[in-house]
Amino acid sequence: MIVLCIVALTFAAVPAALFLRNLALYVPPPKAQPEFTPRVSVLIPARNEVLNIKDAVRCAVNSEGVEVEVLVADDASEDGTADIVRGLAAKDARVRLIETPPLPSGWNGKQHACHVLAQAAGMPLLCFIDADVRMQPDSLARIAAFLEQSGASLVSGVPRQITRSWMESLLIPLIHFVLLGFLPMDPMRTTDGPAYSAGCGQLFMACKRDYHIVGGHSAIRATLHDGMKLPAAFRTAGFTTDLFDATGISQCRMYHNAQEVWSGLSKNATEGMATAARLPIFTVLLAGGQLLPWVLLAWAIAAGNVAISSWAGAAIFSSYLPRLVAVYRFRQPWWSCVLHPVGVAVLLLIQWFALGRKFFGKPTAWKGRYYGEYSA
């Protein structure tokens, strides 16, 4: 039992220490200087986004300290998305509606829409955002300043995640826990190795010139996971990528109920954590550091073993430390932190579910389209 305790404490303490170290590196983008006026194309892929697109465009055109154009790709929407954008474009020449051609074979819908948008963009900086992202007026100027300061060709940040339903609040806050607890940001910033690829598909900014050298979204045309795959494409081509904390400059509500959360997290799982090679490792790391301590504590209490209780308590404290910090730093719901081990267990269940679907050749459904097994 002592050996298990040491394993549990190690698997809980190492991610906690890395999380705390990364917090010093994962910082908000700097305030832009008044004389700094970047030229940015805001590119929004939109498929059936009638409830989101108006606010997304309005926030983007209200940007301050930048010269901005806002391009929206209507990806064969079946609602009133295109009509809303046409109305906004009629009132503001900076807004344009781009009709995407029929989806070519072998392409993911979002990647194709982003590719089409990038071809039409007229500014030297490209900012890709999802339709459910809301930018603050100074967001674009600050992200552009961070891009220049970092020397990277592609930067990304996780917006503040708005969660209201129980499944959203249970699982979405784990984005920061997994990102900062398992990605060493120090070597990420000093090397261009694809192993350190990370980003958030909700919000990217790239240098247009480097984007086209890399091949942009055409280099990841088949993937559903641009958050990992786009930075990997840049790094494979010899460019660097970086991360910033977007909590204070943007927000996003990805999903609205348990079914959307499950479908959304499982759709691209097999291109991230849920590969046949990675998932057993992540299961051992997450279960060993976040779940095993509770099993050991329950055994120790039943057996009246004070030593094991102490070991298990130390491991539980280590597992909760990143989540406690994240509640404050990233404005997460406190009860999600309390149910942290439950969230980790459900997250692992989703990953194994996704891997099982892939093993049995089941297609992935998203936005009314079905995708088979792709390799980006």
Sequence and secondary structure as in RCSB ss.txt:
>XXXX:A:sequence
MIVLCIVALTFAAVPAALFLRNLALYVPPPKAQPEFTPRVSVLIPARNEVLNIKDAVRCAVNSEGVEVEVLVADD
ASEDGTADIVRGLAAKDARVRLIETPPLPSGWNGKQHACHVLAQAAGMPLLCFIDADVRMQPDSLARIAAFLEQS
GASLVSGVPRQITRSWMESLLIPLIHFVLLGFLPMDPMRTTDGPAYSAGCGQLFMACKRDYHIVGGHSAIRATLH
DGMKLPAAFRTAGFTTDLFDATGISQCRMYHNAQEVWSGLSKNATEGMATAARLPIFTVLLAGGQLLPWVLLAWA
IAAGNVAISSWAGAAIFSSYLPRLVAVYRFRQPWWSCVLHPVGVAVLLLIQWFALGRKFFGKPTAWKGRYYGEYS
A
>XXXX:A:secstr
 HHHHHHHHHHHHHHHHHHHHHHTTS       TT   EEEEEEEESS TTTHHHHHHHHHT SSSEEEEEEEE 
S SSSHHHHHHHHHHH TTEEEEE     TT  HHHHHHHHHHHH  SSEEEEE TTEEE TTHHHHHHHHHHHH
  SEEEEEEEE   SHHHHHHTTHHHHHHHHH  HHHHHH   GGG    TTEEEEEHHHHHHHTGGGGGTT S 
HHHHHHHHHHHTT  EEEEEEEEEEEE   SSHHHHHHHHHHTGGGTT STTHHHHHHHHHIIIIIHHHHHHHHH
HHHT HHHHHHHHHHHHHHHHHHHHHHHHTT  HHHHHTHHHHHHHHHHHHHHHHHHHHTT  EEETTEEE    
 
